[in-house]
């Protein structure tokens, strides 16, 4: 191997969604582009996301679907590369996809079809992708980046950090993107697992575990944030779309509230039941799986016929159903998290080019930034949009 470093216009660290998209975009600008990744295969996270079908974007994407300390930061990139632009790209490649609930778009066959599209785009654009390439050191010498790796030394005028984040450590996710930011004195907002199940301790862990596998359509909230989506009972606690969404807002010591019968005014229903003499168990079984009705009535007993109960007692019980308050003990951690909250401080990065305001020629895109989307294809859309904005600016 030659001791002379190979020279490129752009080096991208990370061969995930944002890295490959940025590489193709920059390659089409007649830049020589090298993508390096320590993992054995490119875009491993795409391969396993969405149950292997990859929820790659959403029909409707707005800045309100994202969490960021600077809520205005996402607007520029999202407006310049909307989800319709990515849909056009995959349609040009003949990707078979389907729309599911709440505008979510999934590959119809398998997520690897989407990876193939990104790899093809990189090939057409002349961008090279190097996997099994461990990064050992990043230097900035004479206005150039020198990248030391297990496969040699490379230099470039522009360095793009597209490393993803700490979620999915089994897929070899690391915090190297944050390390590079800190190396150049760029602030990193404290990170935590996002879109992650919530776990419980003690009697509630036992009660919830006994219902493992059962799902309910509910409204789940934490403080001012609320989502109408399903929750899933697991051996350790609660999961499902509604819980993953609210986990982005929950913190240790906080409660979550669950409306178990959204769309109903339960007090009015209970008063009607009292008049009719119908049993509450039979009524609840119309809306809930029988296993849950049985468990609920064991946890919160009430006379099956409501005729002897006061309106005040009915109001208390209705409040229990529509505002079931739970105290999670923790999240299930990065192993089960779909994304990472926090990351590179967006106040230190241009929202138009994604270049560091402090360090010339250093760019950050995708999940490594302090931008987290809701569940539903928004994090992938952020990857595409930030990658294209950055790629065009290179």
N, C-alpha and C positions, 0 to 999 in steps of 0.2 A: 504494500500500500504506500502511495506517495505521501511524503511529509508535507507537501504543499496543500493547504486547505482548498477544497473545492469552492468556487465562488458562485453565488446565486444572487438574483435580485431580491428575492423574498424567501425567508425560511418560516414555515409554520410549524409550531409545536402542537401536536394533537391531530390525529386523523379520524376525528369524530364528525358529527353532522356539520358543525360550523367550520372546522378545519378544511374538510373536503370542498364545501361550498365556496369558501374563500379562495382556495387554491384554484378552482376552475375559473372563478371570476377574474382573479389576478392573471391567470394564464391567458385568458382571452384578451387581456390588455397588453399582450406581448411581453409579459414579465417571465423570467425564468424562475420557477417555483419549486421548492423542495418541501415536502411534508414529512415530518419524522414523528414516530410514535413507538413507545416501548412495548406496546401490546403486540401479540402475535398476529392479530387481524385488525383491519381498519373498521371503525364504526360498530364496535361490539355492542354498544348501548342501543343502537337502532335495531340490531338483530333480535334482542330479547324484549324490547319495549312493546307495550300493547298486546301482551300474550303472544308475541312473535308476529303480530300483524302491523305494528307501529302506527300509532295515532300521529300522523306526520304534520297535520295542521288542523285548523278549524275554519269553517265557512265565515264566521264572524270573529274578527280579532280587533280589539280596541285596547288603548293604553290602560283601561280599567281592569284588564285581565292580568295585570302584572304588579308585583310588589317590588318597590325600589325606594331607597331613601330619598331619591330625587324623582318624583313621579313624572316629570316632564322629559326625562332622559330618553325614554323609549320611543317618543312620538316621531322623531325624524326618521329613524330607520324603518319603523313599521309603516309609515306613510309612503316611503319610497319603494318598499318591497312588500306589498300586501300579500295575503294568503293566495289571492287570485293569481298572482305572478308565479308562485310555486306550483299551483295546480296546473297552470299552462305548461310549465316545464315537465312535470311528470306525464301529462297527457301527450306531449310531443314524443315521449319515449314509450307510449303505449301502456303505462302502468294501469293495471286493473284495480280500482279502488272503490270503496263504498262509504256512504254517509250514514253515521249512526246518530244516536240521541244527542241533542244539544249541539248539532253542527260538527261533530267530530268526524274526521276523515281517516280511514284506515286502509292499508293495503288489503286487497281481497284475498290474495294468495299467501305471500310471506314477505316479511320485512327485508329479506335479502334482495328482493327485486328492487327496492329503493336504494340499497347500498350499491347495487350494480349500476343504477342510473348515475349516482354520484361519481363512481369510479370511471364510468364511460365519459362523463363530462370532463373529469381531470385528464383522461387520456387525450380527448379531443383538444383540450386547451394546452396540452404539453406539460402538465404539472406531474412531477414525479413523487411517488409515495413510498416511503421507506418504513417498514414495520420491523419489529425486533430490534429497535434502535434506542438504546438506553442513553438518556441525557446525563452527562456528568458535570458539565460546567457551562455557564453562559458568561461571556466577557464582552465588554464594549471598549474597543481600542481603535483610536484614530477614526472615530465616527462610523465604525463598522462593528457588527455583531459577530463574534467568533463562538461557534457552538461546538463543544467537545462531546462526542458520543462514542458508543461502543463500536460504531461503524465508521469512525474517522472524524475529522475536523472539517467544519463547513463555515463559510463566512457569507454575510449578506448585509446589504444596507438597511433592510427592513426585517423586523422580527415580529411575527404575529403569535400571540399566546392564545391557543384555542383548546385548552386542555380539559375542558369539562370541570368536574369538581370532585368532592369526596364521596358522593353517593355511589353505590355499587362497587365497593372495594374488591369484590370477587372478580370483577371485570378489569382489575388492575388500575382502578381509579386512584389518583394520588392528588396531593395538594401542591404539586410542583408549580402550577401557575401562580399560586399565592406567594410561593418562595421567590419566584422571579420578580413579582411586584415589589416585595419587601426589599429584595436586593437593590432595587433602584429607588428605594425610599418612597414607594407609592403606597398609600394607605389601603388596608384591607379591613372591611367591615367584618366583625365577628361572625363566624359561620355556624350553622346548625342544620340538622336534617330537615328536609321539607317534603311535602306530599308523602307522608309517612304514617303507618298505623300508630294508634295510641294504646298503651298497655296500662294494666290496672294491678292493684295489690289487694290482698285480703279477701273479704267476702265477695266483693264485686268481681274480682278476678275469677273466683270459683263459680259465681252465678253466670257470668258471661261465657266462661269456658264450657259450661254445661249446654249452652245453646250453639256451640261452634258449628259453622256452616250455614246458619240461618241468616237471611237477608230481609231488610225492611226498607220501604221507601219513606223517608222522613225529611224534616227540615232540621238541620243541625247548625247551631250557632255558637259563637264565642265573642262576647262583647258586642261590637257593632256589625260583625260579619256573619252572614248566614248563607247556607246552600241547601237547595232542595234536591237531594240526591240519595242514593241508596247507602245504607250502612251494612256491614257484614260482621257477624259475631265470630271471633276466632278463639283459639286456645289461650291466647295471652291478653286479648282485649278486643278492640274494635278496629275494623278496617273498612274497605269499600270507598267509593268515590266521595261520599259526603264527609267521611272522617279524614281522608287524605287532604281534601280541600281545606278543612278547618284546621288541620295540623299546622298549616303555614302561619296561623294567627295565634294558636295556643302556646302558652308558656307554662313551665312548671309552677304549680301553686294556683293556676287558674282553673275554672270549671268550664265544662261545655254544657249546653242546653240542647235537648232534643225534643222536638214536637213530633210525637209518634203518630199523630193523625192530622197532618197538614191539610189545609183546605176545609176542615170541619170546625164548626163552633161546638166544641165537645159539651160544654155546659148545657146548651140548648138541646143537644141530642140526649143527654142524661135526664133532663127534665121530661122529655117526651117518653123516654123509657120508663120513667117512674109512673107516668100516667097509664101507659099501655100495659104495664106489668110484665113485659118481656124481660128475660134474664140478661144481665150485662155480659155474661160469658158468651152467649149466643150472638149478641150484638158485636162484641169485639172480634169474634171469629170471622165476621164478614170482611174485616180489614187486615187482620193479622194471621200469620200461621198459628195453628192450634197450639203448637209447642210454646210459642211466645205468650199467647193469651194465658195459658196454664201457669207459666212461670211468673208472669206479671201479677196475676191474682194471688199467687203465693207470696210474692215480695210485698205487695200492697193490697192486703185483703179488704174486701168490701162485700156487703150483703148482695147475694146474687139477684134478689128482687129488691129494687131500690125504694119500695113504698114507705118504709119506716124512716128514711133519711131526710134530714132537713135540706133546704136549698143551699145552706152554708156548707154542709158536708159534701154535697154534690159539686159545689164550686171548688172546694179544696181538691177533690178527686180529679176534676177536669183539669185543674192547674198542674197536677202531677203528670197527667198524660201529655199535656201540651207544653210542659216546661220541665221535663225530666232532667234533673241536674246531676251530673256525674263529675267525679274528681279523678281524672287520669293521673297516674303516678309518673309517667314518662312517655317519650316516644320510643318506637322500636329501634331507633338508631340508624346510622348510615347504611348498615347492611340491608335494611328494608326500605330506605328512602329512595324516592324516584329523582329527587333533585337536592341541591344544597342551597339553603338560604344564606344571604350575605355574600361576601366576595369582594373583588376589587372595587374600590370606591368610585362610583360613576362621576363624582365631582372632579376627579383627577383625569378624566378621559373625555375626549371630544365626542359629542353625540352624533356628529356628522361623519367623522373619519375613523373614530375609535382609537386614535393615536393618543398616547399619554401626553398630558400637558407639561410634564416635567422632563420626560426622557424622549428625545427625538428618535423617530424610527421604530418605536416600540408600541405595539397595538395589542388590545385585549378584546376578544369577542366571545359571544355565547355565554355559557353558564358560569364561567370563571368570574364574570362581572356580578355585581350586586343587583341582579335582575332575576326574579323568579316568577314564572307564569303559573296561572291556575292549571289544574288538571284539564286536559281536553285538547292537546295539540299545541298549546300556546308556547311551551318551552322550545319545541322544535321550530315553530314559526320565528321565535326570537333568534334561534341559531341561524336560520336562513337569512333573515333580514339584517342582522348585525354583520354576518359574513359578507353579504353582497355590498353593503355600504362600505365596509373596510376594503374589500377586494377592488372596488372601483376607485378608491382613493389612493391605492398603492401605485 
